[in-house]
Amino acid sequence: MERTIVQINTENWNCKIPIIINLSSKYTTQLQKPFRPLFMSVPRSSYLYFDKEKIFTHFEPVLKELEINNKNFYLQFNSEPVKWNTPIGVFFDMVCKSTNLPEKMPMSLQINFEKPPKKFIEFENETELYNYFASTFKESCFLLAKSATITQKITENIMANIWNGLKNLSFDEYKRSIQPLEINYKEQSSLAIRILLNKKCIQKTTKPVNQETEELLTLLDIFKDLDLIKEEKLVPMTYLIQGITPDPNTPLAFLSASFSHPDGFLYLIITTLN
Amino acid sequence: MPIGNVPKLKKAKIFKLRRTDPFLVVQQGVTKVFSKHLKKGQVFTFSLQASFTPSPDETLGNLTECFGQNNTSLEVGYSLTPNYG
């Protein structure tokens, strides 16, 4: 069945990932009896930060029992911390789906009440996350226009509406909010792409069309740029966009229009297998 | 690049930075240089292209490639109040 770009976007926004949160093993041995895990279904496009209060409330009795005064916590998958500022779908694709290990559902996270590792950005409150998101959104808009043409149109009101669309998980609200910005991926000067190559972030700005041939650039052009094609074949690797592996000949403009995250970036997760 | 009424360097100061360094290094470096000029509670707002503040964990390599001049230098604005909407 053919789908329109709006339908694909709506499906991405509605897509959820099942997670289970357990206490980190360092706490379980100190408890009188096992503590029940928390099961959640979290939206791919959203941030786990929005559920921070819910997670804290669930594990609060453990803090009392173990006499831990620290109210701050972070989550991790094996030893990989979950960044509050990474869309949960991107994290899931990076640590669970893109490895050649069998995929286990739900995604199992551990809660830790110690000081988070270095480089982990802490957000004191939701306003800080909002400011982070607003800046990231403006960054992607600047890349799309290769100038401040779009960012200049982003008023405080528009940004607040975009944020509410994300918080309420309403693609309609989000779409309505960005309409005055007149973003058209096929006609933009550039595309905003974040590539997580073996977990290392590479930010790219690529024209949607080859200037010489006037052909639409595809995923293959990205792979060529990253030196991931040897002897006319892709090196052994997995790649994912919003949890799926599109055909390498898919135009980047279509992928950006259909699979970009609410922050305006298209996230491509690549894991080489050697 | 100083924006508005902020302290300026009398003489250019050169920082050695790697492409893999996070933007946080720039934020900390500039704040440290002007620490004596900042009143209690004052913090700098940093911006690129007078449009946005990069995330502290973004690498200077990525930012220079996307927002720099000739992929070699990056102009970072600092001000005491946000200089963009």
HADDOCK unambig.tbl for C-alpha pairs under 7 A between the chains (distance, minus, plus):
assign (segid A and resid 119 and name CA) (segid B and resid 57 and name CA) 6.88 0.50 0.50
assign (segid A and resid 132 and name CA) (segid B and resid 55 and name CA) 6.87 0.50 0.50
assign (segid A and resid 135 and name CA) (segid B and resid 52 and name CA) 5.13 0.50 0.50
assign (segid A and resid 135 and name CA) (segid B and resid 53 and name CA) 5.61 0.50 0.50
assign (segid A and resid 135 and name CA) (segid B and resid 54 and name CA) 6.67 0.50 0.50
assign (segid A and resid 138 and name CA) (segid B and resid 51 and name CA) 6.85 0.50 0.50
assign (segid A and resid 138 and name CA) (segid B and resid 52 and name CA) 5.95 0.50 0.50
assign (segid A and resid 139 and name CA) (segid B and resid 52 and name CA) 6.05 0.50 0.50
assign (segid A and resid 148 and name CA) (segid B and resid 51 and name CA) 6.66 0.50 0.50
assign (segid A and resid 151 and name CA) (segid B and resid 51 and name CA) 6.58 0.50 0.50
assign (segid A and resid 155 and name CA) (segid B and resid 85 and name CA) 6.58 0.50 0.50
assign (segid A and resid 202 and name CA) (segid B and resid 62 and name CA) 6.24 0.50 0.50
assign (segid A and resid 203 and name CA) (segid B and resid 62 and name CA) 5.47 0.50 0.50
assign (segid A and resid 204 and name CA) (segid B and resid 66 and name CA) 6.81 0.50 0.50
assign (segid A and resid 205 and name CA) (segid B and resid 66 and name CA) 6.32 0.50 0.50
